[in-house]
Amino acid sequence: MTVGVFAGASFSAVACFTMLHHVPTPELQDRLFAEACRVLRPGGVFVGSDGRADLPFRLIYLGDTLVPVGPETLPSRLEAAGLTDVRVTPTSRRVHFTARRPA
């Protein structure tokens, strides 16, 4: 994973959709969260969603990288990356989230 390509506080928003489960370890996912926070301007928003680790989702990725992001641990992981105003909304098939870089 490349880190530091963009200057800090460069973006007003960062988004990631249906890709977190492809990041091969929780530690690298946490680095992604920290990098999102780093490149956000103060008050900037980080939004995303990913699939839930139900049986159909697991079957689709059989033999591929699959590291699901659990909705129960996601708030503390985003906060540990320096983000605030964390909201995690799990549905039966997806996990949606928003967070902000502190102003």
C-alpha positions in Angstrom: 0.0 0.0 0.0 1.4 3.4 -1.0 1.3 6.0 1.8 2.0 9.6 1.5 1.4 10.3 -2.2 -0.9 13.3 -1.4 -0.1 16.2 0.9 -1.9 16.2 4.2 -5.2 18.1 4.3 -5.6 18.0 0.5 -9.2 16.8 0.2 -12.6 17.7 1.5 -13.9 14.1 1.1 -12.5 10.6 0.8 -14.8 7.7 -0.3 -14.3 3.9 -0.5 -17.0 1.6 -1.8 -17.0 -2.2 -1.8 -13.2 -2.5 -1.5 -12.2 -2.7 2.1 -12.6 -6.5 2.2 -9.9 -6.8 -0.5 -7.3 -5.2 1.8 -5.4 -8.3 3.1 -5.2 -7.6 6.8 -7.0 -5.6 9.5 -3.7 -3.7 10.1 -3.5 -2.6 6.5 -7.2 -1.6 6.7 -6.3 0.5 9.7 -3.4 2.2 7.8 -6.0 3.0 5.0 -8.2 4.6 7.6 -5.3 6.7 9.0 -4.2 7.7 5.5 -7.8 8.8 4.7 -7.7 11.0 7.9 -4.3 12.4 7.0 -5.3 13.6 3.6 -8.6 15.1 4.7 -8.9 18.8 5.5 -10.1 19.7 9.0 -13.9 19.0 9.0 -13.5 16.7 5.9 -15.7 13.6 5.6 -14.7 10.0 5.0 -17.6 7.8 3.7 -17.8 4.3 2.5 -19.6 1.0 2.5 -18.6 -2.7 2.2 -20.4 -6.0 2.0 -21.3 -8.0 5.1 -19.7 -11.4 5.6 -22.7 -13.5 5.0 -22.6 -16.8 3.2 -23.3 -15.5 -0.3 -20.6 -12.8 0.1 -18.1 -15.4 1.3 -18.9 -17.7 -1.6 -18.3 -15.0 -4.2 -14.8 -14.5 -2.8 -13.9 -18.1 -2.3 -10.2 -18.4 -3.1 -9.8 -14.6 -3.2 -8.8 -12.1 -0.5 -11.7 -11.6 1.9 -11.1 -9.7 5.1 -14.6 -8.4 6.2 -14.8 -5.3 8.2 -17.2 -6.0 11.1 -19.6 -3.2 12.0 -19.0 -3.9 15.7 -15.3 -3.0 15.5 -15.4 -0.3 12.8 -16.3 2.7 15.1 -13.3 2.2 17.4 -11.0 1.5 14.4 -12.0 4.8 12.7 -11.6 6.7 15.9 -8.2 5.1 16.5 -7.2 6.5 13.0 -8.0 10.0 14.3 -11.6 10.4 12.9 -14.6 11.7 14.9 -18.4 11.9 14.5 -18.3 8.2 13.4 -21.5 6.7 12.3 -21.8 3.1 11.3 -25.0 1.8 9.8 -25.1 -2.0 9.2 -27.9 -3.5 7.0 -28.4 -7.1 6.3 -26.0 -7.1 3.3 -23.8 -4.0 3.8 -22.0 -1.8 6.3 -22.2 2.0 5.6 -20.1 4.5 7.5 -19.3 8.2 7.8 -16.6 10.0 9.8 -14.9 13.3 9.9 -11.5 14.7 10.5 -11.6 16.9 13.5 -12.1 20.6 12.7 
